Amino acid sequence: MAQAEGAYHRPLATSRLELNLVRLLCRCESMAAEKREPDEWRLEKYVGALEDMLQALKVQASKPASEVISEYSR
């Protein structure tokens, strides 16, 4: 799978949650770059899911470094 230009790349995701977050983040970035229909609802729902996943990742026992979490948050 090709990386979106400017996407943050981390060599190994330490958890399934982080892996899913990175994959969904990449998908959202590509959707945001595309022209889409006004009634397209997926991007908004995906961003909401990303926010939930990021919050769950912050409290996870094996959470990534704070710099990585900050990068995901931007």
PDB file of N, CA, C and O in Angstrom:
ATOM      1  N   MET A   1       0.848  -1.169   0.000  1.00  0.00           N
ATOM      2  CA  MET A   1       0.000   0.000   0.000  1.00  0.00           C
ATOM      3  C   MET A   1       0.893   1.232   0.000  1.00  0.00           C
ATOM      4  O   MET A   1       1.805   1.332   0.821  1.00  0.00           O
ATOM      5  N   ALA A   2       0.648   2.156  -0.895  1.00  0.00           N
ATOM      6  CA  ALA A   2       1.467   3.354  -1.024  1.00  0.00           C
ATOM      7  C   ALA A   2       1.141   4.340   0.086  1.00  0.00           C
ATOM      8  O   ALA A   2      -0.012   4.488   0.488  1.00  0.00           O
ATOM      9  N   GLN A   3       2.163   5.001   0.566  1.00  0.00           N
ATOM     10  CA  GLN A   3       1.990   6.012   1.601  1.00  0.00           C
ATOM     11  C   GLN A   3       1.531   7.317   0.969  1.00  0.00           C
ATOM     12  O   GLN A   3       2.026   7.697  -0.091  1.00  0.00           O
ATOM     13  N   ALA A   4       0.611   7.993   1.593  1.00  0.00           N
ATOM     14  CA  ALA A   4       0.185   9.306   1.125  1.00  0.00           C
ATOM     15  C   ALA A   4       1.326  10.291   1.360  1.00  0.00           C
ATOM     16  O   ALA A   4       2.049  10.188   2.351  1.00  0.00           O
ATOM     17  N   GLU A   5       1.483  11.238   0.450  1.00  0.00           N
ATOM     18  CA  GLU A   5       2.562  12.207   0.591  1.00  0.00           C
ATOM     19  C   GLU A   5       2.390  12.994   1.878  1.00  0.00           C
ATOM     20  O   GLU A   5       1.302  13.494   2.163  1.00  0.00           O
ATOM     21  N   GLY A   6       3.446  13.103   2.646  1.00  0.00           N
ATOM     22  CA  GLY A   6       3.397  13.838   3.898  1.00  0.00           C
ATOM     23  C   GLY A   6       2.852  13.020   5.056  1.00  0.00           C
ATOM     24  O   GLY A   6       2.784  13.520   6.179  1.00  0.00           O
ATOM     25  N   ALA A   7       2.468  11.790   4.813  1.00  0.00           N
ATOM     26  CA  ALA A   7       1.925  10.962   5.889  1.00  0.00           C
ATOM     27  C   ALA A   7       3.044  10.559   6.832  1.00  0.00           C
ATOM     28  O   ALA A   7       4.168  10.299   6.405  1.00  0.00           O
ATOM     29  N   TYR A   8       2.730  10.512   8.098  1.00  0.00           N
ATOM     30  CA  TYR A   8       3.700  10.093   9.100  1.00  0.00           C
ATOM     31  C   TYR A   8       3.842   8.590   9.023  1.00  0.00           C
ATOM     32  O   TYR A   8       2.849   7.863   9.045  1.00  0.00           O
ATOM     33  N   HIS A   9       5.084   8.119   8.931  1.00  0.00           N
ATOM     34  CA  HIS A   9       5.327   6.682   8.835  1.00  0.00           C
ATOM     35  C   HIS A   9       6.104   6.227  10.051  1.00  0.00           C
ATOM     36  O   HIS A   9       7.166   6.767  10.358  1.00  0.00           O
ATOM     37  N   ARG A  10       5.582   5.251  10.730  1.00  0.00           N
ATOM     38  CA  ARG A  10       6.250   4.649  11.869  1.00  0.00           C
ATOM     39  C   ARG A  10       6.537   3.212  11.489  1.00  0.00           C
ATOM     40  O   ARG A  10       5.629   2.520  11.030  1.00  0.00           O
ATOM     41  N   PRO A  11       7.764   2.728  11.660  1.00  0.00           N
ATOM     42  CA  PRO A  11       8.136   1.399  11.174  1.00  0.00           C
ATOM     43  C   PRO A  11       7.248   0.271  11.685  1.00  0.00           C
ATOM     44  O   PRO A  11       6.829  -0.580  10.901  1.00  0.00           O
ATOM     45  N   LEU A  12       6.954   0.246  12.977  1.00  0.00           N
ATOM     46  CA  LEU A  12       6.147  -0.840  13.517  1.00  0.00           C
ATOM     47  C   LEU A  12       5.087  -0.291  14.456  1.00  0.00           C
ATOM     48  O   LEU A  12       5.396   0.479  15.366  1.00  0.00           O
ATOM     49  N   ALA A  13       3.863  -0.675  14.242  1.00  0.00           N
ATOM     50  CA  ALA A  13       2.802  -0.329  15.180  1.00  0.00           C
ATOM     51  C   ALA A  13       2.858  -1.354  16.302  1.00  0.00           C
ATOM     52  O   ALA A  13       2.988  -2.550  16.045  1.00  0.00           O
ATOM     53  N   THR A  14       2.761  -0.899  17.528  1.00  0.00           N
ATOM     54  CA  THR A  14       2.934  -1.811  18.647  1.00  0.00           C
ATOM     55  C   THR A  14       1.652  -2.520  19.045  1.00  0.00           C
ATOM     56  O   THR A  14       1.697  -3.502  19.786  1.00  0.00           O
ATOM     57  N   SER A  15       0.533  -2.053  18.577  1.00  0.00           N
ATOM     58  CA  SER A  15      -0.724  -2.702  18.940  1.00  0.00           C
ATOM     59  C   SER A  15      -1.664  -2.703  17.739  1.00  0.00           C
ATOM     60  O   SER A  15      -1.482  -1.957  16.778  1.00  0.00           O
ATOM     61  N   ARG A  16      -2.645  -3.538  17.824  1.00  0.00           N
ATOM     62  CA  ARG A  16      -3.654  -3.589  16.762  1.00  0.00           C
ATOM     63  C   ARG A  16      -4.396  -2.257  16.671  1.00  0.00           C
ATOM     64  O   ARG A  16      -4.711  -1.786  15.578  1.00  0.00           O
ATOM     65  N   LEU A  17      -4.669  -1.662  17.819  1.00  0.00           N
ATOM     66  CA  LEU A  17      -5.354  -0.368  17.842  1.00  0.00           C
ATOM     67  C   LEU A  17      -4.539   0.692  17.103  1.00  0.00           C
ATOM     68  O   LEU A  17      -5.084   1.458  16.308  1.00  0.00           O
ATOM     69  N   GLU A  18      -3.243   0.733  17.366  1.00  0.00           N
ATOM     70  CA  GLU A  18      -2.402   1.719  16.689  1.00  0.00           C
ATOM     71  C   GLU A  18      -2.319   1.441  15.190  1.00  0.00           C
ATOM     72  O   GLU A  18      -2.347   2.367  14.380  1.00  0.00           O
ATOM     73  N   LEU A  19      -2.220   0.191  14.833  1.00  0.00           N
ATOM     74  CA  LEU A  19      -2.188  -0.178  13.417  1.00  0.00           C
ATOM     75  C   LEU A  19      -3.472   0.268  12.717  1.00  0.00           C
ATOM     76  O   LEU A  19      -3.423   0.843  11.630  1.00  0.00           O
ATOM     77  N   ASN A  20      -4.610   0.004  13.337  1.00  0.00           N
ATOM     78  CA  ASN A  20      -5.892   0.417  12.756  1.00  0.00           C
ATOM     79  C   ASN A  20      -6.003   1.937  12.668  1.00  0.00           C
ATOM     80  O   ASN A  20      -6.535   2.470  11.694  1.00  0.00           O
ATOM     81  N   LEU A  21      -5.498   2.631  13.686  1.00  0.00           N
ATOM     82  CA  LEU A  21      -5.520   4.089  13.666  1.00  0.00           C
ATOM     83  C   LEU A  21      -4.694   4.618  12.496  1.00  0.00           C
ATOM     84  O   LEU A  21      -5.144   5.510  11.778  1.00  0.00           O
ATOM     85  N   VAL A  22      -3.503   4.083  12.298  1.00  0.00           N
ATOM     86  CA  VAL A  22      -2.635   4.536  11.209  1.00  0.00           C
ATOM     87  C   VAL A  22      -3.284   4.253   9.856  1.00  0.00           C
ATOM     88  O   VAL A  22      -3.242   5.097   8.961  1.00  0.00           O
ATOM     89  N   ARG A  23      -3.874   3.091   9.704  1.00  0.00           N
ATOM     90  CA  ARG A  23      -4.523   2.748   8.433  1.00  0.00           C
ATOM     91  C   ARG A  23      -5.706   3.668   8.149  1.00  0.00           C
ATOM     92  O   ARG A  23      -5.863   4.147   7.026  1.00  0.00           O
ATOM     93  N   LEU A  24      -6.539   3.917   9.159  1.00  0.00           N
ATOM     94  CA  LEU A  24      -7.695   4.786   8.970  1.00  0.00           C
ATOM     95  C   LEU A  24      -7.256   6.234   8.739  1.00  0.00           C
ATOM     96  O   LEU A  24      -7.865   6.949   7.944  1.00  0.00           O
ATOM     97  N   LEU A  25      -6.213   6.659   9.424  1.00  0.00           N
ATOM     98  CA  LEU A  25      -5.685   8.001   9.223  1.00  0.00           C
ATOM     99  C   LEU A  25      -5.210   8.189   7.784  1.00  0.00           C
ATOM    100  O   LEU A  25      -5.474   9.221   7.167  1.00  0.00           O
ATOM    101  N   CYS A  26      -4.523   7.210   7.266  1.00  0.00           N
ATOM    102  CA  CYS A  26      -4.054   7.264   5.879  1.00  0.00           C
ATOM    103  C   CYS A  26      -5.242   7.335   4.916  1.00  0.00           C
ATOM    104  O   CYS A  26      -5.219   8.094   3.947  1.00  0.00           O
ATOM    105  N   ARG A  27      -6.264   6.549   5.185  1.00  0.00           N
ATOM    106  CA  ARG A  27      -7.463   6.554   4.338  1.00  0.00           C
ATOM    107  C   ARG A  27      -8.161   7.911   4.394  1.00  0.00           C
ATOM    108  O   ARG A  27      -8.607   8.423   3.367  1.00  0.00           O
ATOM    109  N   CYS A  28      -8.256   8.493   5.586  1.00  0.00           N
ATOM    110  CA  CYS A  28      -8.894   9.803   5.728  1.00  0.00           C
ATOM    111  C   CYS A  28      -8.118  10.880   4.983  1.00  0.00           C
ATOM    112  O   CYS A  28      -8.711  11.766   4.367  1.00  0.00           O
ATOM    113  N   GLU A  29      -6.791  10.802   5.041  1.00  0.00           N
ATOM    114  CA  GLU A  29      -5.978  11.779   4.325  1.00  0.00           C
ATOM    115  C   GLU A  29      -6.224  11.691   2.823  1.00  0.00           C
ATOM    116  O   GLU A  29      -6.322  12.716   2.148  1.00  0.00           O
ATOM    117  N   SER A  30      -6.322  10.485   2.304  1.00  0.00           N
ATOM    118  CA  SER A  30      -6.564  10.345   0.867  1.00  0.00           C
ATOM    119  C   SER A  30      -7.984  10.772   0.503  1.00  0.00           C
ATOM    120  O   SER A  30      -8.193  11.357  -0.559  1.00  0.00           O
ATOM    121  N   MET A  31      -8.959  10.493   1.361  1.00  0.00           N
ATOM    122  CA  MET A  31     -10.334  10.933   1.098  1.00  0.00           C
ATOM    123  C   MET A  31     -10.429  12.459   1.114  1.00  0.00           C
ATOM    124  O   MET A  31     -11.137  13.049   0.298  1.00  0.00           O
ATOM    125  N   ALA A  32      -9.714  13.093   2.044  1.00  0.00           N
ATOM    126  CA  ALA A  32      -9.752  14.552   2.148  1.00  0.00           C
ATOM    127  C   ALA A  32      -9.126  15.204   0.919  1.00  0.00           C
ATOM    128  O   ALA A  32      -9.520  16.303   0.530  1.00  0.00           O
ATOM    129  N   ALA A  33      -8.163  14.539   0.314  1.00  0.00           N
ATOM    130  CA  ALA A  33      -7.496  15.080  -0.870  1.00  0.00           C
ATOM    131  C   ALA A  33      -8.345  14.923  -2.129  1.00  0.00           C
ATOM    132  O   ALA A  33      -8.150  15.650  -3.103  1.00  0.00           O
ATOM    133  N   GLU A  34      -9.281  13.982  -2.116  1.00  0.00           N
ATOM    134  CA  GLU A  34     -10.134  13.727  -3.278  1.00  0.00           C
ATOM    135  C   GLU A  34     -11.326  14.674  -3.293  1.00  0.00           C
ATOM    136  O   GLU A  34     -11.759  15.175  -2.256  1.00  0.00           O
ATOM    137  N   LYS A  35     -11.836  14.904  -4.480  1.00  0.00           N
ATOM    138  CA  LYS A  35     -13.096  15.640  -4.587  1.00  0.00           C
ATOM    139  C   LYS A  35     -14.201  14.647  -4.245  1.00  0.00           C
ATOM    140  O   LYS A  35     -14.216  13.526  -4.754  1.00  0.00           O
ATOM    141  N   ARG A  36     -15.124  15.062  -3.384  1.00  0.00           N
ATOM    142  CA  ARG A  36     -16.179  14.136  -2.978  1.00  0.00           C
ATOM    143  C   ARG A  36     -17.544  14.805  -3.042  1.00  0.00           C
ATOM    144  O   ARG A  36     -17.659  16.029  -3.091  1.00  0.00           O
ATOM    145  N   GLU A  37     -18.548  13.987  -3.039  1.00  0.00           N
ATOM    146  CA  GLU A  37     -19.931  14.462  -3.114  1.00  0.00           C
ATOM    147  C   GLU A  37     -20.315  15.179  -1.814  1.00  0.00           C
ATOM    148  O   GLU A  37     -19.816  14.823  -0.747  1.00  0.00           O
ATOM    149  N   PRO A  38     -21.196  16.186  -1.892  1.00  0.00           N
ATOM    150  CA  PRO A  38     -21.622  16.905  -0.682  1.00  0.00           C
ATOM    151  C   PRO A  38     -22.340  16.016   0.336  1.00  0.00           C
ATOM    152  O   PRO A  38     -22.281  16.280   1.537  1.00  0.00           O
ATOM    153  N   ASP A  39     -23.011  14.972  -0.132  1.00  0.00           N
ATOM    154  CA  ASP A  39     -23.738  14.103   0.793  1.00  0.00           C
ATOM    155  C   ASP A  39     -22.888  12.921   1.272  1.00  0.00           C
ATOM    156  O   ASP A  39     -23.413  11.987   1.879  1.00  0.00           O
ATOM    157  N   GLU A  40     -21.596  12.957   1.005  1.00  0.00           N
ATOM    158  CA  GLU A  40     -20.695  11.892   1.450  1.00  0.00           C
ATOM    159  C   GLU A  40     -20.485  12.010   2.961  1.00  0.00           C
ATOM    160  O   GLU A  40     -20.009  13.039   3.442  1.00  0.00           O
ATOM    161  N   TRP A  41     -20.829  10.986   3.691  1.00  0.00           N
ATOM    162  CA  TRP A  41     -20.806  11.010   5.149  1.00  0.00           C
ATOM    163  C   TRP A  41     -19.607  10.269   5.737  1.00  0.00           C
ATOM    164  O   TRP A  41     -19.323  10.414   6.926  1.00  0.00           O
ATOM    165  N   ARG A  42     -18.916   9.498   4.947  1.00  0.00           N
ATOM    166  CA  ARG A  42     -17.882   8.615   5.489  1.00  0.00           C
ATOM    167  C   ARG A  42     -16.737   9.353   6.176  1.00  0.00           C
ATOM    168  O   ARG A  42     -16.310   8.958   7.262  1.00  0.00           O
ATOM    169  N   LEU A  43     -16.244  10.406   5.561  1.00  0.00           N
ATOM    170  CA  LEU A  43     -15.089  11.100   6.131  1.00  0.00           C
ATOM    171  C   LEU A  43     -15.395  11.612   7.533  1.00  0.00           C
ATOM    172  O   LEU A  43     -14.578  11.469   8.443  1.00  0.00           O
ATOM    173  N   GLU A  44     -16.566  12.205   7.708  1.00  0.00           N
ATOM    174  CA  GLU A  44     -16.942  12.717   9.027  1.00  0.00           C
ATOM    175  C   GLU A  44     -17.000  11.592  10.061  1.00  0.00           C
ATOM    176  O   GLU A  44     -16.521  11.757  11.183  1.00  0.00           O
ATOM    177  N   LYS A  45     -17.577  10.465   9.694  1.00  0.00           N
ATOM    178  CA  LYS A  45     -17.657   9.318  10.607  1.00  0.00           C
ATOM    179  C   LYS A  45     -16.270   8.746  10.894  1.00  0.00           C
ATOM    180  O   LYS A  45     -15.970   8.373  12.028  1.00  0.00           O
ATOM    181  N   TYR A  46     -15.431   8.681   9.869  1.00  0.00           N
ATOM    182  CA  TYR A  46     -14.076   8.152  10.041  1.00  0.00           C
ATOM    183  C   TYR A  46     -13.264   9.034  10.987  1.00  0.00           C
ATOM    184  O   TYR A  46     -12.518   8.527  11.825  1.00  0.00           O
ATOM    185  N   VAL A  47     -13.409  10.351  10.855  1.00  0.00           N
ATOM    186  CA  VAL A  47     -12.686  11.262  11.744  1.00  0.00           C
ATOM    187  C   VAL A  47     -13.161  11.077  13.184  1.00  0.00           C
ATOM    188  O   VAL A  47     -12.351  11.113  14.110  1.00  0.00           O
ATOM    189  N   GLY A  48     -14.449  10.883  13.379  1.00  0.00           N
ATOM    190  CA  GLY A  48     -14.966  10.603  14.716  1.00  0.00           C
ATOM    191  C   GLY A  48     -14.383   9.322  15.287  1.00  0.00           C
ATOM    192  O   GLY A  48     -14.039   9.259  16.467  1.00  0.00           O
ATOM    193  N   ALA A  49     -14.273   8.301  14.445  1.00  0.00           N
ATOM    194  CA  ALA A  49     -13.675   7.037  14.880  1.00  0.00           C
ATOM    195  C   ALA A  49     -12.199   7.228  15.212  1.00  0.00           C
ATOM    196  O   ALA A  49     -11.696   6.632  16.165  1.00  0.00           O
ATOM    197  N   LEU A  50     -11.502   8.052  14.435  1.00  0.00           N
ATOM    198  CA  LEU A  50     -10.089   8.341  14.724  1.00  0.00           C
ATOM    199  C   LEU A  50      -9.932   9.002  16.087  1.00  0.00           C
ATOM    200  O   LEU A  50      -9.020   8.666  16.842  1.00  0.00           O
ATOM    201  N   GLU A  51     -10.817   9.937  16.402  1.00  0.00           N
ATOM    202  CA  GLU A  51     -10.758  10.607  17.702  1.00  0.00           C
ATOM    203  C   GLU A  51     -10.955   9.610  18.837  1.00  0.00           C
ATOM    204  O   GLU A  51     -10.249   9.665  19.844  1.00  0.00           O
ATOM    205  N   ASP A  52     -11.909   8.700  18.678  1.00  0.00           N
ATOM    206  CA  ASP A  52     -12.139   7.670  19.695  1.00  0.00           C
ATOM    207  C   ASP A  52     -10.927   6.754  19.837  1.00  0.00           C
ATOM    208  O   ASP A  52     -10.522   6.417  20.950  1.00  0.00           O
ATOM    209  N   MET A  53     -10.353   6.354  18.704  1.00  0.00           N
ATOM    210  CA  MET A  53      -9.190   5.472  18.727  1.00  0.00           C
ATOM    211  C   MET A  53      -7.992   6.163  19.377  1.00  0.00           C
ATOM    212  O   MET A  53      -7.237   5.530  20.116  1.00  0.00           O
ATOM    213  N   LEU A  54      -7.816   7.442  19.108  1.00  0.00           N
ATOM    214  CA  LEU A  54      -6.704   8.184  19.692  1.00  0.00           C
ATOM    215  C   LEU A  54      -6.849   8.276  21.208  1.00  0.00           C
ATOM    216  O   LEU A  54      -5.867   8.131  21.937  1.00  0.00           O
ATOM    217  N   GLN A  55      -8.064   8.515  21.681  1.00  0.00           N
ATOM    218  CA  GLN A  55      -8.292   8.559  23.125  1.00  0.00           C
ATOM    219  C   GLN A  55      -8.002   7.202  23.765  1.00  0.00           C
ATOM    220  O   GLN A  55      -7.400   7.133  24.837  1.00  0.00           O
ATOM    221  N   ALA A  56      -8.429   6.125  23.107  1.00  0.00           N
ATOM    222  CA  ALA A  56      -8.165   4.782  23.628  1.00  0.00           C
ATOM    223  C   ALA A  56      -6.669   4.487  23.626  1.00  0.00           C
ATOM    224  O   ALA A  56      -6.164   3.832  24.538  1.00  0.00           O
ATOM    225  N   LEU A  57      -5.971   4.957  22.623  1.00  0.00           N
ATOM    226  CA  LEU A  57      -4.530   4.731  22.522  1.00  0.00           C
ATOM    227  C   LEU A  57      -3.785   5.461  23.637  1.00  0.00           C
ATOM    228  O   LEU A  57      -2.782   4.956  24.140  1.00  0.00           O
ATOM    229  N   LYS A  58      -4.260   6.631  24.024  1.00  0.00           N
ATOM    230  CA  LYS A  58      -3.608   7.417  25.080  1.00  0.00           C
ATOM    231  C   LYS A  58      -3.651   6.729  26.437  1.00  0.00           C
ATOM    232  O   LYS A  58      -2.756   6.935  27.257  1.00  0.00           O
ATOM    233  N   VAL A  59      -4.667   5.921  26.690  1.00  0.00           N
ATOM    234  CA  VAL A  59      -4.789   5.263  27.996  1.00  0.00           C
ATOM    235  C   VAL A  59      -4.324   3.813  27.971  1.00  0.00           C
ATOM    236  O   VAL A  59      -4.344   3.135  28.999  1.00  0.00           O
ATOM    237  N   GLN A  60      -3.915   3.343  26.825  1.00  0.00           N
ATOM    238  CA  GLN A  60      -3.458   1.965  26.683  1.00  0.00           C
ATOM    239  C   GLN A  60      -2.146   1.769  27.445  1.00  0.00           C
ATOM    240  O   GLN A  60      -1.312   2.673  27.491  1.00  0.00           O
ATOM    241  N   ALA A  61      -1.967   0.601  28.034  1.00  0.00           N
ATOM    242  CA  ALA A  61      -0.761   0.302  28.807  1.00  0.00           C
ATOM    243  C   ALA A  61       0.497   0.384  27.944  1.00  0.00           C
ATOM    244  O   ALA A  61       1.526   0.885  28.399  1.00  0.00           O
ATOM    245  N   SER A  62       0.426  -0.094  26.725  1.00  0.00           N
ATOM    246  CA  SER A  62       1.590  -0.083  25.830  1.00  0.00           C
ATOM    247  C   SER A  62       1.484   1.046  24.809  1.00  0.00           C
ATOM    248  O   SER A  62       1.709   0.846  23.615  1.00  0.00           O
ATOM    249  N   LYS A  63       1.139   2.231  25.298  1.00  0.00           N
ATOM    250  CA  LYS A  63       0.938   3.363  24.387  1.00  0.00           C
ATOM    251  C   LYS A  63       2.262   3.823  23.781  1.00  0.00           C
ATOM    252  O   LYS A  63       3.325   3.635  24.372  1.00  0.00           O
ATOM    253  N   PRO A  64       2.184   4.426  22.594  1.00  0.00           N
ATOM    254  CA  PRO A  64       3.396   4.938  21.950  1.00  0.00           C
ATOM    255  C   PRO A  64       3.926   6.180  22.674  1.00  0.00           C
ATOM    256  O   PRO A  64       3.273   6.709  23.573  1.00  0.00           O
ATOM    257  N   ALA A  65       5.098   6.630  22.278  1.00  0.00           N
ATOM    258  CA  ALA A  65       5.709   7.822  22.865  1.00  0.00           C
ATOM    259  C   ALA A  65       4.806   9.036  22.665  1.00  0.00           C
ATOM    260  O   ALA A  65       4.012   9.090  21.725  1.00  0.00           O
ATOM    261  N   SER A  66       4.940   9.998  23.555  1.00  0.00           N
ATOM    262  CA  SER A  66       4.086  11.188  23.481  1.00  0.00           C
ATOM    263  C   SER A  66       4.288  11.960  22.179  1.00  0.00           C
ATOM    264  O   SER A  66       3.352  12.591  21.688  1.00  0.00           O
ATOM    265  N   GLU A  67       5.507  11.921  21.608  1.00  0.00           N
ATOM    266  CA  GLU A  67       5.748  12.595  20.329  1.00  0.00           C
ATOM    267  C   GLU A  67       4.922  11.951  19.217  1.00  0.00           C
ATOM    268  O   GLU A  67       4.407  12.642  18.338  1.00  0.00           O
ATOM    269  N   VAL A  68       4.803  10.640  19.263  1.00  0.00           N
ATOM    270  CA  VAL A  68       4.040   9.912  18.248  1.00  0.00           C
ATOM    271  C   VAL A  68       2.557  10.246  18.386  1.00  0.00           C
ATOM    272  O   VAL A  68       1.876  10.483  17.388  1.00  0.00           O
ATOM    273  N   ILE A  69       2.065  10.265  19.599  1.00  0.00           N
ATOM    274  CA  ILE A  69       0.656  10.610  19.832  1.00  0.00           C
ATOM    275  C   ILE A  69       0.385  12.042  19.372  1.00  0.00           C
ATOM    276  O   ILE A  69      -0.661  12.321  18.787  1.00  0.00           O
ATOM    277  N   SER A  70       1.319  12.942  19.635  1.00  0.00           N
ATOM    278  CA  SER A  70       1.163  14.327  19.171  1.00  0.00           C
ATOM    279  C   SER A  70       1.105  14.392  17.653  1.00  0.00           C
ATOM    280  O   SER A  70       0.328  15.163  17.090  1.00  0.00           O
ATOM    281  N   GLU A  71       1.917  13.593  16.996  1.00  0.00           N
ATOM    282  CA  GLU A  71       1.921  13.562  15.528  1.00  0.00           C
ATOM    283  C   GLU A  71       0.582  13.040  15.001  1.00  0.00           C
ATOM    284  O   GLU A  71       0.059  13.569  14.020  1.00  0.00           O
ATOM    285  N   TYR A  72       0.028  12.018  15.635  1.00  0.00           N
ATOM    286  CA  TYR A  72      -1.280  11.504  15.225  1.00  0.00           C
ATOM    287  C   TYR A  72      -2.364  12.556  15.443  1.00  0.00           C
ATOM    288  O   TYR A  72      -3.314  12.639  14.665  1.00  0.00           O
ATOM    289  N   SER A  73      -2.224  13.355  16.490  1.00  0.00           N
ATOM    290  CA  SER A  73      -3.247  14.341  16.848  1.00  0.00           C
ATOM    291  C   SER A  73      -3.310  15.531  15.901  1.00  0.00           C
ATOM    292  O   SER A  73      -4.360  16.156  15.755  1.00  0.00           O
ATOM    293  N   ARG A  74      -2.215  15.838  15.273  1.00  0.00           N
ATOM    294  CA  ARG A  74      -2.223  17.046  14.440  1.00  0.00           C
ATOM    295  C   ARG A  74      -3.048  16.788  13.225  1.00  0.00           C
ATOM    296  O   ARG A  74      -3.194  17.671  12.380  1.00  0.00           O
TER     297      ARG A  74
END
